[in-house]
Amino acid sequence: MYKFEEPIYFYFFAIIPVLVVIFLLVLWWKKRIQKKFITQELLLKLAPNVSTFKPVLKLLFLIFGLSFLIVSLANPKMGTKLQTVKREGVDVIFALDVSKSMLAKDIAPNRLEKSKQIISKIIDKLGSDRVGIIIYAGNAYPLLPITTDHAAAKMFLQNANPDMVSSQGTAINEALNLTKSYYNKEEQTNKFLIIISDGEDHQEETKQIAQNIANEGVKVYTIGVGTEKGGPIPIQLNGGLIGYKKDRKGETVITQRKPDILLGIANAANGDYIDGNKTEVPVEAIEKVITNAQKSEFETKQFSDYKDQFQWLVGIGFLFLLIDIFFFERKTKWLKKVDLFNEKKD
C-alpha cells in the first residue's frame, strides 16, 4: 500500500502547463520571425539539419523529468506488510441526510455542506476511534464501512450528495436499522450514532426504532441544520441553478428545520439534540462526550513498515533531465536515411 508523506508538493504540477504554453508561444514567435526574413524553402537549404520533431521530444523529456521529481518531493512510501494492531477507542456512526431539502441555503453554504463540515471537524477530533458513514434520503446506503482510516472517511464524505440515493424522501428508519449491521456485537466498545438532518419527513415509528437501538447500547445524538424560517429547495442541472421546487399549485416549496422531531428522536433514545447551525457547537459537544466515554480495546489491520520510495523517482527524474540536456534539436545524421521522424520533404 502506498501513501504520500507531503502531498502538498503536487501543486507544483501547475508548472507543467505553464511550460507547455511558453513552448508554444516561443514556437509561434520563431515561426513569425522566420516568415519575415526567409521563406520555408530557403530555410531548408540554409539549415537542412533543423528538426521540427526533436524540440517537442525535448519538451516531453523535460516534463517527464519534472513530474518524477515532483512526485519524489511528495515522498511516496510503501507499506511492506499488513499486521494486526490493538487500539483503544469507540465506534462512531454518522447518519447523514442527503435529501433534496438539505440543499436549501437558509444557512451558508447550504444544509448539506454545513453537515459535512460538522462531520469532518468531529472526525478531526477523534483519536483512534472507528468511524462509519451512512447516507439516506428515500433509501439508506452504507457510504463507508466502519474503519480507523479517518482520511478515507473525510474523502468519502465530500462525495456525498442527493444523486447518490435513487429515491427522495427521508428514510431515517432504514438508516437506523442499517446502523445495526455496522456494530460488532461481540466487541464491548462504546457505540455512538450521530444523526444529522433538517428533521423533515420523518416517520412516526422512528422514535420506537431509536429507542430499540438505545436499548442495544447505542448512544444516539441528533444534530439539526437549517432554520425554522426555512428556504426554497434549489433545482440544479450540471451544477447550475435552474429554478426552485414547486408544489402542485405552482407555488415555491419552503423547507423548514423541524427541531421538535429531532429532539423527540434523541429523547426516545436517551440522547441529546444539538443545534448545528454554528459548526463549533455540535463539534465541541460531541468531542466532550466521546472524550469522556470509556475506551475499549479492539483489533484492526493496517499496513506497517513503510519505506521511502523517493530515491527511485529522483533517479528517473534526473535521467530524463540529462537526456533533455544532451538531446540536440538538429537532425541525427545516421537517422536521416531512415527518416525516423517523418521529416523528409518531397
Secondary structure as a PSIPRED ss2 file (coil, helix, strand):
# PSIPRED VFORMAT (PSIPRED V4.0)

   1 M C   1.000  0.000  0.000
   2 Y E   0.000  0.000  1.000
   3 K E   0.000  0.000  1.000
   4 F E   0.000  0.000  1.000
   5 E C   1.000  0.000  0.000
   6 E C   1.000  0.000  0.000
   7 P H   0.000  1.000  0.000
   8 I H   0.000  1.000  0.000
   9 Y H   0.000  1.000  0.000
  10 F H   0.000  1.000  0.000
  11 Y H   0.000  1.000  0.000
  12 F H   0.000  1.000  0.000
  13 F H   0.000  1.000  0.000
  14 A H   0.000  1.000  0.000
  15 I H   0.000  1.000  0.000
  16 I H   0.000  1.000  0.000
  17 P H   0.000  1.000  0.000
  18 V H   0.000  1.000  0.000
  19 L H   0.000  1.000  0.000
  20 V H   0.000  1.000  0.000
  21 V H   0.000  1.000  0.000
  22 I H   0.000  1.000  0.000
  23 F H   0.000  1.000  0.000
  24 L H   0.000  1.000  0.000
  25 L H   0.000  1.000  0.000
  26 V H   0.000  1.000  0.000
  27 L H   0.000  1.000  0.000
  28 W H   0.000  1.000  0.000
  29 W H   0.000  1.000  0.000
  30 K H   0.000  1.000  0.000
  31 K H   0.000  1.000  0.000
  32 R H   0.000  1.000  0.000
  33 I H   0.000  1.000  0.000
  34 Q H   0.000  1.000  0.000
  35 K H   0.000  1.000  0.000
  36 K H   0.000  1.000  0.000
  37 F H   0.000  1.000  0.000
  38 I C   1.000  0.000  0.000
  39 T C   1.000  0.000  0.000
  40 Q H   0.000  1.000  0.000
  41 E H   0.000  1.000  0.000
  42 L H   0.000  1.000  0.000
  43 L H   0.000  1.000  0.000
  44 L H   0.000  1.000  0.000
  45 K H   0.000  1.000  0.000
  46 L H   0.000  1.000  0.000
  47 A C   1.000  0.000  0.000
  48 P C   1.000  0.000  0.000
  49 N C   1.000  0.000  0.000
  50 V E   0.000  0.000  1.000
  51 S C   1.000  0.000  0.000
  52 T C   1.000  0.000  0.000
  53 F C   1.000  0.000  0.000
  54 K H   0.000  1.000  0.000
  55 P H   0.000  1.000  0.000
  56 V H   0.000  1.000  0.000
  57 L H   0.000  1.000  0.000
  58 K H   0.000  1.000  0.000
  59 L H   0.000  1.000  0.000
  60 L H   0.000  1.000  0.000
  61 F H   0.000  1.000  0.000
  62 L H   0.000  1.000  0.000
  63 I H   0.000  1.000  0.000
  64 F H   0.000  1.000  0.000
  65 G H   0.000  1.000  0.000
  66 L H   0.000  1.000  0.000
  67 S H   0.000  1.000  0.000
  68 F H   0.000  1.000  0.000
  69 L H   0.000  1.000  0.000
  70 I H   0.000  1.000  0.000
  71 V H   0.000  1.000  0.000
  72 S H   0.000  1.000  0.000
  73 L H   0.000  1.000  0.000
  74 A C   1.000  0.000  0.000
  75 N C   1.000  0.000  0.000
  76 P E   0.000  0.000  1.000
  77 K E   0.000  0.000  1.000
  78 M E   0.000  0.000  1.000
  79 G E   0.000  0.000  1.000
  80 T E   0.000  0.000  1.000
  81 K E   0.000  0.000  1.000
  82 L E   0.000  0.000  1.000
  83 Q E   0.000  0.000  1.000
  84 T E   0.000  0.000  1.000
  85 V E   0.000  0.000  1.000
  86 K E   0.000  0.000  1.000
  87 R E   0.000  0.000  1.000
  88 E E   0.000  0.000  1.000
  89 G E   0.000  0.000  1.000
  90 V C   1.000  0.000  0.000
  91 D E   0.000  0.000  1.000
  92 V E   0.000  0.000  1.000
  93 I E   0.000  0.000  1.000
  94 F E   0.000  0.000  1.000
  95 A E   0.000  0.000  1.000
  96 L E   0.000  0.000  1.000
  97 D E   0.000  0.000  1.000
  98 V C   1.000  0.000  0.000
  99 S C   1.000  0.000  0.000
 100 K H   0.000  1.000  0.000
 101 S H   0.000  1.000  0.000
 102 M H   0.000  1.000  0.000
 103 L H   0.000  1.000  0.000
 104 A C   1.000  0.000  0.000
 105 K C   1.000  0.000  0.000
 106 D C   1.000  0.000  0.000
 107 I C   1.000  0.000  0.000
 108 A C   1.000  0.000  0.000
 109 P C   1.000  0.000  0.000
 110 N C   1.000  0.000  0.000
 111 R H   0.000  1.000  0.000
 112 L H   0.000  1.000  0.000
 113 E H   0.000  1.000  0.000
 114 K H   0.000  1.000  0.000
 115 S H   0.000  1.000  0.000
 116 K H   0.000  1.000  0.000
 117 Q H   0.000  1.000  0.000
 118 I H   0.000  1.000  0.000
 119 I H   0.000  1.000  0.000
 120 S H   0.000  1.000  0.000
 121 K H   0.000  1.000  0.000
 122 I H   0.000  1.000  0.000
 123 I H   0.000  1.000  0.000
 124 D H   0.000  1.000  0.000
 125 K H   0.000  1.000  0.000
 126 L C   1.000  0.000  0.000
 127 G C   1.000  0.000  0.000
 128 S C   1.000  0.000  0.000
 129 D C   1.000  0.000  0.000
 130 R E   0.000  0.000  1.000
 131 V E   0.000  0.000  1.000
 132 G E   0.000  0.000  1.000
 133 I E   0.000  0.000  1.000
 134 I E   0.000  0.000  1.000
 135 I E   0.000  0.000  1.000
 136 Y E   0.000  0.000  1.000
 137 A C   1.000  0.000  0.000
 138 G C   1.000  0.000  0.000
 139 N C   1.000  0.000  0.000
 140 A E   0.000  0.000  1.000
 141 Y E   0.000  0.000  1.000
 142 P E   0.000  0.000  1.000
 143 L E   0.000  0.000  1.000
 144 L E   0.000  0.000  1.000
 145 P E   0.000  0.000  1.000
 146 I E   0.000  0.000  1.000
 147 T E   0.000  0.000  1.000
 148 T C   1.000  0.000  0.000
 149 D C   1.000  0.000  0.000
 150 H H   0.000  1.000  0.000
 151 A H   0.000  1.000  0.000
 152 A H   0.000  1.000  0.000
 153 A H   0.000  1.000  0.000
 154 K H   0.000  1.000  0.000
 155 M H   0.000  1.000  0.000
 156 F H   0.000  1.000  0.000
 157 L H   0.000  1.000  0.000
 158 Q H   0.000  1.000  0.000
 159 N C   1.000  0.000  0.000
 160 A C   1.000  0.000  0.000
 161 N C   1.000  0.000  0.000
 162 P H   0.000  1.000  0.000
 163 D H   0.000  1.000  0.000
 164 M H   0.000  1.000  0.000
 165 V C   1.000  0.000  0.000
 166 S C   1.000  0.000  0.000
 167 S C   1.000  0.000  0.000
 168 Q C   1.000  0.000  0.000
 169 G C   1.000  0.000  0.000
 170 T C   1.000  0.000  0.000
 171 A C   1.000  0.000  0.000
 172 I H   0.000  1.000  0.000
 173 N H   0.000  1.000  0.000
 174 E H   0.000  1.000  0.000
 175 A H   0.000  1.000  0.000
 176 L H   0.000  1.000  0.000
 177 N H   0.000  1.000  0.000
 178 L H   0.000  1.000  0.000
 179 T H   0.000  1.000  0.000
 180 K C   1.000  0.000  0.000
 181 S C   1.000  0.000  0.000
 182 Y C   1.000  0.000  0.000
 183 Y C   1.000  0.000  0.000
 184 N C   1.000  0.000  0.000
 185 K C   1.000  0.000  0.000
 186 E C   1.000  0.000  0.000
 187 E C   1.000  0.000  0.000
 188 Q C   1.000  0.000  0.000
 189 T C   1.000  0.000  0.000
 190 N C   1.000  0.000  0.000
 191 K E   0.000  0.000  1.000
 192 F E   0.000  0.000  1.000
 193 L E   0.000  0.000  1.000
 194 I E   0.000  0.000  1.000
 195 I E   0.000  0.000  1.000
 196 I E   0.000  0.000  1.000
 197 S E   0.000  0.000  1.000
 198 D C   1.000  0.000  0.000
 199 G C   1.000  0.000  0.000
 200 E C   1.000  0.000  0.000
 201 D C   1.000  0.000  0.000
 202 H C   1.000  0.000  0.000
 203 Q C   1.000  0.000  0.000
 204 E C   1.000  0.000  0.000
 205 E C   1.000  0.000  0.000
 206 T H   0.000  1.000  0.000
 207 K H   0.000  1.000  0.000
 208 Q H   0.000  1.000  0.000
 209 I H   0.000  1.000  0.000
 210 A H   0.000  1.000  0.000
 211 Q H   0.000  1.000  0.000
 212 N H   0.000  1.000  0.000
 213 I H   0.000  1.000  0.000
 214 A H   0.000  1.000  0.000
 215 N H   0.000  1.000  0.000
 216 E C   1.000  0.000  0.000
 217 G C   1.000  0.000  0.000
 218 V E   0.000  0.000  1.000
 219 K E   0.000  0.000  1.000
 220 V E   0.000  0.000  1.000
 221 Y E   0.000  0.000  1.000
 222 T E   0.000  0.000  1.000
 223 I E   0.000  0.000  1.000
 224 G E   0.000  0.000  1.000
 225 V C   1.000  0.000  0.000
 226 G C   1.000  0.000  0.000
 227 T C   1.000  0.000  0.000
 228 E C   1.000  0.000  0.000
 229 K C   1.000  0.000  0.000
 230 G C   1.000  0.000  0.000
 231 G E   0.000  0.000  1.000
 232 P E   0.000  0.000  1.000
 233 I C   1.000  0.000  0.000
 234 P E   0.000  0.000  1.000
 235 I E   0.000  0.000  1.000
 236 Q E   0.000  0.000  1.000
 237 L E   0.000  0.000  1.000
 238 N C   1.000  0.000  0.000
 239 G C   1.000  0.000  0.000
 240 G E   0.000  0.000  1.000
 241 L E   0.000  0.000  1.000
 242 I E   0.000  0.000  1.000
 243 G E   0.000  0.000  1.000
 244 Y E   0.000  0.000  1.000
 245 K C   1.000  0.000  0.000
 246 K E   0.000  0.000  1.000
 247 D C   1.000  0.000  0.000
 248 R C   1.000  0.000  0.000
 249 K C   1.000  0.000  0.000
 250 G C   1.000  0.000  0.000
 251 E C   1.000  0.000  0.000
 252 T E   0.000  0.000  1.000
 253 V C   1.000  0.000  0.000
 254 I E   0.000  0.000  1.000
 255 T E   0.000  0.000  1.000
 256 Q C   1.000  0.000  0.000
 257 R C   1.000  0.000  0.000
 258 K C   1.000  0.000  0.000
 259 P H   0.000  1.000  0.000
 260 D H   0.000  1.000  0.000
 261 I H   0.000  1.000  0.000
 262 L H   0.000  1.000  0.000
 263 L H   0.000  1.000  0.000
 264 G H   0.000  1.000  0.000
 265 I H   0.000  1.000  0.000
 266 A H   0.000  1.000  0.000
 267 N H   0.000  1.000  0.000
 268 A H   0.000  1.000  0.000
 269 A C   1.000  0.000  0.000
 270 N C   1.000  0.000  0.000
 271 G C   1.000  0.000  0.000
 272 D E   0.000  0.000  1.000
 273 Y E   0.000  0.000  1.000
 274 I E   0.000  0.000  1.000
 275 D E   0.000  0.000  1.000
 276 G C   1.000  0.000  0.000
 277 N C   1.000  0.000  0.000
 278 K C   1.000  0.000  0.000
 279 T C   1.000  0.000  0.000
 280 E H   0.000  1.000  0.000
 281 V H   0.000  1.000  0.000
 282 P H   0.000  1.000  0.000
 283 V H   0.000  1.000  0.000
 284 E H   0.000  1.000  0.000
 285 A H   0.000  1.000  0.000
 286 I H   0.000  1.000  0.000
 287 E H   0.000  1.000  0.000
 288 K H   0.000  1.000  0.000
 289 V H   0.000  1.000  0.000
 290 I H   0.000  1.000  0.000
 291 T H   0.000  1.000  0.000
 292 N H   0.000  1.000  0.000
 293 A C   1.000  0.000  0.000
 294 Q C   1.000  0.000  0.000
 295 K C   1.000  0.000  0.000
 296 S E   0.000  0.000  1.000
 297 E E   0.000  0.000  1.000
 298 F E   0.000  0.000  1.000
 299 E E   0.000  0.000  1.000
 300 T E   0.000  0.000  1.000
 301 K E   0.000  0.000  1.000
 302 Q E   0.000  0.000  1.000
 303 F E   0.000  0.000  1.000
 304 S E   0.000  0.000  1.000
 305 D E   0.000  0.000  1.000
 306 Y E   0.000  0.000  1.000
 307 K E   0.000  0.000  1.000
 308 D E   0.000  0.000  1.000
 309 Q C   1.000  0.000  0.000
 310 F H   0.000  1.000  0.000
 311 Q H   0.000  1.000  0.000
 312 W H   0.000  1.000  0.000
 313 L H   0.000  1.000  0.000
 314 V H   0.000  1.000  0.000
 315 G H   0.000  1.000  0.000
 316 I H   0.000  1.000  0.000
 317 G H   0.000  1.000  0.000
 318 F H   0.000  1.000  0.000
 319 L H   0.000  1.000  0.000
 320 F H   0.000  1.000  0.000
 321 L H   0.000  1.000  0.000
 322 L H   0.000  1.000  0.000
 323 I H   0.000  1.000  0.000
 324 D H   0.000  1.000  0.000
 325 I H   0.000  1.000  0.000
 326 F H   0.000  1.000  0.000
 327 F C   1.000  0.000  0.000
 328 F C   1.000  0.000  0.000
 329 E C   1.000  0.000  0.000
 330 R E   0.000  0.000  1.000
 331 K C   1.000  0.000  0.000
 332 T C   1.000  0.000  0.000
 333 K H   0.000  1.000  0.000
 334 W H   0.000  1.000  0.000
 335 L H   0.000  1.000  0.000
 336 K H   0.000  1.000  0.000
 337 K C   1.000  0.000  0.000
 338 V C   1.000  0.000  0.000
 339 D C   1.000  0.000  0.000
 340 L C   1.000  0.000  0.000
 341 F C   1.000  0.000  0.000
 342 N C   1.000  0.000  0.000
 343 E C   1.000  0.000  0.000
 344 K C   1.000  0.000  0.000
 345 K C   1.000  0.000  0.000
 346 D C   1.000  0.000  0.000
